[in-house]
């Protein structure tokens, strides 16, 4: 427990899609004085993401789909190129990402490697995102992917040359944080040379 936090209280503001809570608390400043603060935190659960890569072909599997929050914040068409990802629900992070990889990309991946975990927007969202990598081959393709219809997913699966995908970061074509982090990890660790 953090001894510089006291009198924490929570008020539910919304329970529509996920939950939005308002927290009130007292925070002890470095000079010893206590200061009353209020913050809102959006709780959508934790998630997993994965970069699928093929060493032999020098390719990666990414997805492209409409993301409303980016559209309303200036992304012209709202389409985003991303690594496969999903919320944990009742699954652990590894089981979740295997399931999401098959649903979204059509590849049935057995062996995944967790490389790190991170808070992606800690000022307002409680989510921890678990980052994975896995090698894929054409033989692992079991469906066309594209996501689940009942989840209203309309996902386009992209198999891209790694160098082209990496160049898309600088060109401003890949602007998703988790995807940039995983592509940079792949570059640093020579996964697609």
C-alpha positions as CSV (number, residue, x, y, z in Angstrom):
1,X,0.0,0.0,0.0
2,X,1.1,3.5,-0.7
3,X,1.2,5.4,2.6
4,X,0.9,8.7,0.7
5,X,-2.7,7.9,-0.4
6,X,-5.6,7.9,2.1
7,X,-9.3,8.2,2.2
8,X,-9.8,6.7,-1.2
9,X,-13.4,6.6,-2.4
10,X,-15.0,5.5,-5.7
11,X,-18.2,6.7,-7.4
12,X,-19.5,4.8,-10.5
13,X,-20.1,7.3,-13.3
14,X,-21.0,4.9,-16.1
15,X,-21.4,1.2,-16.6
16,X,-22.5,1.2,-20.2
17,X,-19.8,-0.4,-22.3
18,X,-17.1,-0.8,-19.6
19,X,-17.0,1.1,-16.3
20,X,-16.0,4.7,-15.7
21,X,-15.3,5.6,-12.0
22,X,-14.5,8.8,-10.2
23,X,-12.0,8.4,-7.4
24,X,-11.5,10.9,-4.6
25,X,-8.5,10.7,-2.3
26,X,-6.0,12.6,-0.4
27,X,-2.4,12.6,-1.6
28,X,0.6,13.5,0.6
29,X,2.9,16.0,-1.2
30,X,6.7,15.9,-0.7
31,X,6.4,18.8,1.8
32,X,4.2,16.6,4.0
33,X,0.9,18.4,3.4
34,X,-2.2,16.5,2.3
35,X,-4.0,17.5,-0.9
36,X,-7.5,16.4,-1.9
37,X,-7.6,15.1,-5.5
38,X,-10.2,13.7,-7.9
39,X,-9.5,11.5,-11.0
40,X,-11.6,9.5,-13.4
41,X,-10.5,6.1,-14.5
42,X,-11.9,4.0,-17.3
43,X,-11.8,0.2,-16.6
44,X,-12.2,-2.0,-19.6
45,X,-10.1,-4.9,-18.3
46,X,-6.7,-6.0,-19.3
47,X,-5.6,-7.2,-22.7
48,X,-3.0,-9.0,-24.9
49,X,-1.4,-8.2,-28.2
50,X,0.9,-10.2,-30.4
51,X,3.3,-9.7,-33.3
52,X,3.2,-12.6,-35.7
53,X,6.5,-12.8,-37.7
54,X,7.9,-15.2,-40.3
55,X,11.7,-15.3,-40.2
56,X,12.0,-17.2,-43.5
57,X,9.8,-14.7,-45.5
58,X,10.8,-11.6,-43.5
59,X,7.1,-10.8,-43.0
60,X,4.7,-9.8,-40.2
61,X,0.9,-10.2,-39.8
62,X,-0.9,-7.0,-38.9
63,X,-4.6,-6.1,-39.0
64,X,-6.5,-3.1,-40.3
65,X,-9.9,-2.0,-38.9
66,X,-12.1,1.0,-38.1
67,X,-11.5,2.6,-34.7
68,X,-14.1,5.2,-33.8
69,X,-12.0,7.0,-31.1
70,X,-9.3,7.7,-33.7
71,X,-11.9,8.9,-36.2
72,X,-13.4,11.4,-33.8
73,X,-9.9,12.6,-32.9
74,X,-8.8,13.4,-36.5
75,X,-7.9,10.1,-38.2
76,X,-9.4,10.9,-41.6
77,X,-11.1,7.5,-42.3
78,X,-10.8,6.0,-38.8
79,X,-8.9,2.9,-40.1
80,X,-5.9,1.8,-38.1
81,X,-3.2,-0.7,-38.8
82,X,-2.5,-2.8,-35.7
83,X,-1.1,-5.9,-34.2
84,X,-3.7,-8.5,-33.3
85,X,-5.1,-7.8,-29.8
86,X,-8.0,-8.5,-27.5
87,X,-9.3,-8.2,-23.9
88,X,-8.6,-11.1,-21.5
89,X,-12.2,-11.6,-20.4
90,X,-12.0,-14.8,-18.3
91,X,-8.8,-16.1,-20.1
92,X,-5.3,-15.7,-19.0
93,X,-3.1,-13.5,-21.3
94,X,-1.5,-16.4,-23.2
95,X,-4.8,-18.2,-23.9
96,X,-6.4,-14.9,-24.8
97,X,-3.8,-14.0,-27.4
98,X,-3.9,-17.5,-29.0
99,X,-7.7,-17.2,-29.3
100,X,-7.5,-13.7,-30.7
101,X,-4.8,-14.5,-33.2
102,X,-7.0,-17.3,-34.7
103,X,-10.2,-15.2,-34.7
104,X,-8.6,-12.1,-36.1
105,X,-5.8,-13.3,-38.4
106,X,-6.8,-16.9,-39.1
107,X,-3.5,-18.3,-37.8
108,X,-3.5,-21.0,-35.2
109,X,-0.5,-20.3,-33.0
110,X,0.6,-22.7,-30.3
111,X,3.9,-21.3,-29.1
112,X,3.8,-17.7,-27.9
113,X,6.4,-15.7,-26.0
114,X,5.6,-13.0,-23.5
115,X,8.1,-10.2,-23.9
116,X,6.7,-7.5,-21.5
117,X,3.6,-5.8,-20.1
118,X,2.8,-2.1,-20.0
119,X,0.2,0.4,-19.0
120,X,-0.8,2.1,-22.2
121,X,-2.6,5.2,-21.0
122,X,-2.1,5.3,-17.2
123,X,-3.5,8.7,-16.6
124,X,-7.0,7.6,-17.4
125,X,-7.2,3.8,-18.2
126,X,-6.6,1.0,-15.8
127,X,-5.7,-1.6,-18.5
128,X,-2.4,-3.5,-18.5
129,X,-1.5,-4.8,-21.9
130,X,0.5,-8.1,-22.2
131,X,2.8,-8.1,-25.2
132,X,3.6,-11.3,-27.1
133,X,5.5,-12.5,-30.2
134,X,5.2,-15.7,-32.1
135,X,6.6,-17.1,-35.3
136,X,4.0,-18.1,-37.9
137,X,4.1,-20.2,-41.1
138,X,1.7,-20.6,-44.0
139,X,0.8,-24.1,-42.6
140,X,-0.7,-22.5,-39.5
141,X,-3.4,-20.7,-41.5
142,X,-6.7,-22.4,-40.6
143,X,-9.2,-19.7,-41.7
144,X,-9.4,-16.3,-43.3
145,X,-9.6,-14.5,-39.9
146,X,-11.3,-11.2,-39.9
147,X,-12.7,-11.3,-36.4
148,X,-16.1,-12.4,-35.0
149,X,-19.3,-11.2,-36.6
150,X,-21.2,-11.0,-33.3
151,X,-18.5,-8.7,-32.0
152,X,-18.9,-6.5,-35.1
153,X,-15.3,-7.0,-36.1
154,X,-14.5,-6.2,-39.7
155,X,-10.8,-6.9,-39.7
156,X,-8.6,-7.0,-42.8
157,X,-5.6,-9.2,-42.4
158,X,-2.3,-7.8,-43.8
159,X,0.9,-9.8,-44.4
160,X,3.6,-7.2,-44.9
161,X,7.3,-7.3,-45.5
162,X,8.8,-6.4,-42.2
163,X,10.9,-3.5,-43.6
164,X,7.9,-2.1,-45.3
165,X,5.8,-2.3,-42.1
166,X,8.6,-0.7,-40.1
167,X,8.9,2.2,-42.6
168,X,5.2,2.8,-42.2
169,X,5.9,4.1,-38.7
170,X,8.0,6.9,-40.0
171,X,5.6,7.6,-42.9
172,X,2.7,8.0,-40.3
173,X,0.8,5.0,-41.7
174,X,1.2,3.0,-38.5
175,X,0.2,5.2,-35.5
176,X,-1.0,2.6,-33.0
177,X,1.3,2.5,-29.9
178,X,1.2,-1.2,-29.2
179,X,2.1,-1.9,-32.9
180,X,5.0,0.5,-32.9
181,X,6.3,-1.0,-29.7
182,X,6.2,-4.5,-31.1
183,X,7.7,-3.6,-34.4
184,X,10.5,-1.8,-32.6
185,X,11.0,-4.8,-30.4
186,X,11.3,-7.0,-33.6
187,X,13.8,-4.6,-35.1
188,X,16.0,-4.5,-31.9
189,X,15.9,-8.3,-31.7
190,X,16.4,-9.0,-35.4
191,X,13.2,-11.1,-35.6
192,X,12.6,-10.4,-39.3
193,X,16.1,-10.0,-40.9
